[in-house]
Structures are given as C-alpha cells and as structure tokens.
Amino acid sequence: MAKNQSVEPNIADLANGWLKSYKLDYKLQQESLNAEIDQALNDYFSKNGGSGGNIPDTKLLLQDKNLVNYPVLIEYKGYKDKLVKLDADGKIDNKKKDNTPNFANINSYAVNGAVHYANAILHYTDFSDIIAIGMTGYKNAAGKLEYEIGVYYVSKSNFGIGQKVDDYTDFSFLKKSNFDEFIEKVKRLQLTQEEIEKLKERREHEISISLVKLNNDIYQNEKGLGENDRVYLVAASIIATLGIPGKVASLEKSDLKSLSEEGNRDGDIILRKIKAFLNEKNLPQGKRNLIVRTLENTLTTDNINKAENGESQLKRVFTRIIDDLGIYYRIGLTTDFTGKLFNEMYNWLGFTMDKLNDVVLTPSYVATLLARLARVNKDSYVWDFATGSAGLLVASMNEMLIDAKRTIKSPDDYELKAAQIKANQLLGLEILPNIYMLAVLNMILMGDGSSNILNEDSLKTFNGNYGFDEKKDTKYPADAFVLNPPYSAAGNGMVFVEKALSMMNKGYAAIIIQNSAGSGKATEYNKKILKHSTLLASIKMPIDLFIGKSSVQTNIYVFRVGEAHQRDDTVKFIDFSNDGYTRTNRKKASCNLRDTDRAKERYAELVDLVRFGKTKLNIFTEKEYYEGKIDPENGADWNQTAPIDTKPTLDDFKKTVSDYLAWEVSNLLKNQSMEDDRLGK
C-alpha cells in the first residue's frame, strides 16, 4: 500500500497566502527575522536532537498597541492527525518520562515543533511571550484540502509549557486590526494553582537533571577550578545573562572574544555586565561592592582568561552554564533554584561527612512546610539566621505573594505589595561567603528580595537591624522565624533559635533540627527559650528526609513567640515518620522522590493539626497525634510519643480465653489421635 503523500507544500502555500493578504511582514525558513531570534534558534538544540539549526517554516515579529513585540513562530505539517501531541495532563508532550526531549513528537507534530522553537526564544533572548502556531492537513476523498490549526501561548508565566489560546480557522487573528484583541485574550489565560504546582514540579525535576549534567561536565573537563570558583562562576554567569529589559542587555556567548587585552578579557566583560545589572537593580552600595569584590577574584585570574585554541576556559564554562540552565532561570521559576544547584555541586566535592552534614539544605517542600507552620502571610516579616542558599526565605516569599494575590484584588496594589515584600519583609544571615553568594543569587532570581541578605555572623555581630544604607539603623520588625541550623553549633543549633526568638516581640517560629536538641543536647538553650516563647508542637520527621546527605533524625519545633511557656500549656506531639513520600538515593534514577501515599494531603493535614488540634485528624490517628505537657524547667522532654495503654480490656480477656480453649481442644484431639494409633498397633 502506497504511503500517503504529504500536503505540507499546499498547507504552507495556503497559510502564507493568508499572511500575504494581511500585508504582514513574514519571513520564510532561511530568512532573518532579527539577529537575536536568529541566534537563539541557532544555539538551541534542534528538533532532531543535534546542536543548532532550528528553522521554523514561517516567522513574524508583531507589535501590539502598547508597543510590545511578540515573536510568532509557525510550523507546517502535511498529514492528518499531526497537529499536536498532548500528554496525560493535556500539556504539550515534548518531554519523555525521564525528562529528556521527545524528539519524535517535536519533529512529527506541528504545534510541538512550534512550541520547541518558542522555548529557544525563552532560553536565549529577552522575549518572555511568544505565539506558537501549528497547522497541518490532508486531502479528502474528493481531493479537497482539509486542515486544522493550533494556536498556543508560550511564556515565562506558563513555564514554557504552552497554553492553547482558542480554535481558529485561519490566521486573521494576526491581522493588525485584530491583533490587540487577540493579545487581550492571551493575557486572560490563567493557570490554576494546581496546574502551576504540577508544572513547577516538572520543571524542578528537569533542573535536577540539567544540574547533574552541568556539574559532571565541569568536574570532569575543567581543571584548576576550586569549589568556590565553581560557585562564583555559576553566580556570575547567571547574573550577567539575566539582563533588565530596556536597560541592561543580556550578555551573549558571542560577546566573549577570549582576548588577552587588559580590560577586554572575558572576565572583564562579565564583570562590567554584573556591575551594570547590580546598579540598575538599585541594590545597596555596600552589597554591590561586596558582590563585585567577591566575584572579581575568580573572574580576573590569568589562567581562566587565557585562550587555548581561540577560547578561554571562562568562555567554555559560561557557555555550558547558559546552555544547560538558561531556560530555567530565565523563565522566572519560583523555586529554590540555587539550593538545588548548591546541593548538586556538593555531590562533587570531597568534604568530610561532618562538614557535609553542616551544609545540607532543606528540600523545597519542607521549606514550604516551615513557612506555613510559622503562619507566614503577606504582612509577615520573616528572618532566617542561617540562611544557606535562602531556600527558606524563597519558600516564605512565595507564601507571602500567594496570600497577597489571594487577598488583594487590585493589580496595581498587588504589585506595590509584592515589591514591599521583596524589599523590606525578608531578612537572611549567612556567614560563609560562597553560600552567601548563592543566597543573593537565589533572591535575585526570585524577583529580588536580596536587599536584606547579609554576609554576617548572626550570633556575634548581628544587632537586629536592616542591613544596608538608609535602613541600617532601623530595627527589623521580625514576626516569623524559619531555620535549619548547622547542627555542629552549640545545642545542635538551638543557640540560633534562642538568639532569634529573644529579639522578637511576637509571632511564630518553625525550625527543623536534629531531634537530640529536644532530648538533652540543648537543655540550657531550651529552658531560656521557654522563658519567652511557648512550644506549640514537636513533630518527628522521616529518618530519610535528607537521604544521601545526612541520616540524622530530625524534628520540627513550632513556637509562639512573646509568651513564656506555662506548665499547663498543651504541646502537640506528632509522629510524621510516614509523610507519604518514598525516597531513594539512586544517581541514575529519573525521580528520587515519589508521592506514594497522599503526601500532599498529609502535609496539609499536619499544618491543620498544629494550628487547630485533633479535630483535624483524618489520615493520621491518635497513634501519631498526642497532646501532652512539658516541664519548662526541664528542656529535655520535647520528644514525647503517644502513651501505649497496657491495661487489658474485656475483649483482650475474651480473646485470651478463646485462644486457650482452642489450644486445649487441639491438644485433646492430638492426644486422642496418638492413643488411637497406639491401640491400632
């Protein structure tokens, strides 16, 4: 049977004819749209999995009434049922289960190919909103051309996955007279919170895979780079390529020439771009100077700028970073991006287990749990005294923004509140310079709550004030505290808790810490804490929570700040050993964290139990939930469990009698059988 012949030339002729009749300036395959988009399509991996060479069938750059430019990328196919391939969630199916690109779908389906091109634009340019169009068709039995069109919006707001706009029978929505109305429809597209969470999870998993690849490449191929150098090079490369629309252009790979000329070496160019970016972000001068000074030492060394075969080591590393990671940080993921980066980088470093345990970062879902247990909302002032890569502050900021969006109905008022949250309602302290750089980078990536990330000793020098410039003499009005401390610190880290809570007048705190802190290793600190704060809950966490990083048993302790703990205060003791997740530590596994028993529901119930008590018991039972008392003068009785009732019941007695009678009958029958056998002989 002869294979159906493609009608792609007929489809292209029909569709391009429409564009021509609308008097639109469209470009065909080999024609240039603009240098930035052309370069992005060339740099992105191709539809067949190779490097570069992405060629949409037709492309346009259209402008709306607000003078915003929208790239439009069109892909044609010529077979029936080759318009779009969706996954089980109804999203564009351009990734396999292991999160590698599904080149078969990208190459075979018109919309999938167009969305692939759109992601190249998101990855390598400052355009954040792209229209991806697919069109395919066939000739029916009468020889008439049948066709169908798919129109999708691909943007930062939908994480590059794409959303269907509407059904169309031609391209007239692109006409100048119709385009503004079309863009208004695009702007009204909304993802549900559930869809956002699913897309975030998918993207976060992709990030992990990309980070493994990046670190493997750098570790294996780039010699002479110390642990700090690698951290600083990643931070510098990302900051230099972020850009600020209309003010600071993103640094491109082609901008680095690998010259030996003083002032124009690759490191000099990256440093200039970082300075321009930080100036436009209006960061405090002291923070700008500190960031530049820290990165400068690595960026300007001779070895990293020396060209070999026309390319410096710095350019090679820079290229790898933006090729592997650019798509993720440029689309504005609200996730602990650099926390994942940091943990992945430490997999390659030769630290002792003790030191490694001290730099383990909190998983993002646990960070969100801590923020919710600390009752973070849009009006909270949150701080963290050992901020690491700022994962807990990122989680808190996300909770604050979600609450603001839920309660503030004016878009203008919401934007003002969001800016206030990022600039004034988050404060973090980190003493280690390389980790501090990651914290600053993380908060810049999350929309810039980096203003009050301080490279300071929270125990010795921090006085409770804002950190920089005009606010440095103003007390930070903290009312929410989140913490995952270094366990090697005094009292397993409870020294940080006592210091922070003693500086607060009100609010709530949630900390995750080695559980021996509550059973004798931090007695003196605990007794001090209870003189000004009330222990509300003690939560036993899964033993494998930090699998692959640490194997210590941890607890979460939740406090109400500003009220001394009384002997009659009730403490909720919760065994959360089964949180619904199954964890593995296989390096080649596509996913090491799987929801196998209603994990999301369990985490939500945990928050409700701490807040409202046992009336919220649903999945959990009173075997895992126990309300008890502690002695404020003890400090070592924080890890209690539900008591086991050993008093026998009537049912226990009946069962025992029943079991005994069954045993007696069995013995009688056995003896009778033996007697019969003996007599039978």
Secondary structure, 3 states (H helix, E strand, C coil): CCCCCCCHHHHHHHHHHHHHHCCCCCEECCCCCCHHHHHHHHHCECCCCCECCCCCCEEEEEECCCCCEEEEEEEECCCCCCCCCECCCCCECCECCCCCECHHHHHHCHHHHHHHHHHHHHHHCCCCEEEEEEEEEEECCCCCEEEEEEEEEEECCCCCCCEEEECCCCCHHHCHHHHHHHHHHHHCCCCCHHHHHHHHHHHHHHHHHHHHHHHHHHHHHCCCCCHHHHHHHHHHHHHHHHCECCCECCCCHHHCCCCCCCCCCHHHHHHHHHHHHHHHCCCCHHHHHHHHHHHHHHHCCHHHHCEECCEEHHHHHHHHHHHHHHHHHHCCCCCCHHHHHHHHHHCCCCCCHHHHHHCCCCCHHHHHHHHHHCCCCCCCCEEECCCCCCHHHHHHHHHHHHHHHHHCCCHHHHHHHHHHHHHHCEEEECCCHHHHHHHHHHHHHCCCCHHHEECCCCCCCCCCECCCHHHCCCECCCCEEEECCCCCCHHHHHHHHHHHHHCCCCEEEEEEEEHHHHCCCCHHHHHHHCCCEEEEEEEECCCCCCCCCCCCCEEEEEEEECCCCCCCCCEEEEECCCCCEEECCCCCCCCCEEECCCHHHHHHHHHHHHHHCHHHCCCCCCCCEEEECCCCCCCCCCCCCCCCCCCCCHHHHHHHHHHHHHHHHHHHHHHHHHHHHHHHC
